[in-house]
Amino acid sequence: MRRTTIFLDERLLKRAVQAARAEGRSFAALVREALAQYLSNRGGNRSRLPSVTGAYASGVADTAERHEELLAQLTGRDSGDLGR
């Protein structure tokens, strides 16, 4: 491992140090993990979900299970016709 220097604004540094302390690990370990995760997520993967995915709660828990029924209501079609 090589030592490096990064420059952070005071607010970001304070938040990172607090997060590392709360998780019981070093600031350096937190930075290494965050950077590794950032780089692995960048990988040119164009199939990633939009950044707003999961940002809002509809209050309805079964939307995924009822997607065909809900789409049928929106389109005025029978839910059995949606797969065709």
ZIDA-V527352 format. One record per residue. RES is the residue in three letters. SS is DSSP state (helix for helix, strand for strand, loop for the rest). PHI is phi in whole degrees, -180 to 180 (* if undefined). NEAR is the number of other C-alpha atoms within 8 Angstrom. Layout:
BEGIN
RES|SS|PHI|NEAR  RES|SS|PHI|NEAR
END
This chain:
BEGIN
MET|loop|*|2  ARG|loop|-111|3  ARG|loop|-82|4  THR|loop|-142|4  THR|loop|-120|4  ILE|loop|-127|4  PHE|loop|-110|4  LEU|loop|-127|6  ASP|loop|-71|6  GLU|helix|-58|6  ARG|helix|-66|6  LEU|helix|-65|8  LEU|helix|-61|9  LYS|helix|-62|8  ARG|helix|-63|8  ALA|helix|-67|10  VAL|helix|-64|9  GLN|helix|-64|8  ALA|helix|-64|8  ALA|helix|-62|13  ARG|helix|-63|10  ALA|helix|-64|7  GLU|loop|-91|6  GLY|loop|70|6  ARG|loop|-140|9  SER|loop|-78|8  PHE|helix|-59|10  ALA|helix|-62|6  ALA|helix|-65|9  LEU|helix|-63|11  VAL|helix|-65|8  ARG|helix|-59|8  GLU|helix|-65|8  ALA|helix|-63|8  LEU|helix|-68|8  ALA|helix|-62|8  GLN|helix|-66|8  TYR|helix|-59|8  LEU|helix|-68|8  SER|helix|-70|7  ASN|helix|-77|7  ARG|helix|-78|7  GLY|loop|-8|6  GLY|loop|70|4  ASN|loop|-79|7  ARG|loop|-81|4  SER|loop|-91|4  ARG|loop|-64|5  LEU|loop|-74|5  PRO|loop|-61|5  SER|loop|-64|4  VAL|loop|-86|6  THR|loop|-59|7  GLY|loop|80|5  ALA|loop|-80|5  TYR|loop|-127|6  ALA|loop|-111|6  SER|loop|-83|4  GLY|loop|85|4  VAL|loop|-110|6  ALA|loop|-88|4  ASP|loop|-112|6  THR|loop|-59|8  ALA|loop|-63|5  GLU|loop|-70|5  ARG|loop|-104|8  HIS|helix|-58|8  GLU|helix|-66|8  GLU|helix|-63|8  LEU|helix|-66|9  LEU|helix|-65|10  ALA|helix|-62|12  GLN|helix|-63|8  LEU|helix|-69|7  THR|helix|-97|6  GLY|loop|74|6  ARG|loop|-104|9  ASP|loop|-73|7  SER|helix|-61|9  GLY|helix|-71|5  ASP|helix|-86|7  LEU|loop|-68|10  GLY|loop|-79|4  ARG|loop|-104|3
END
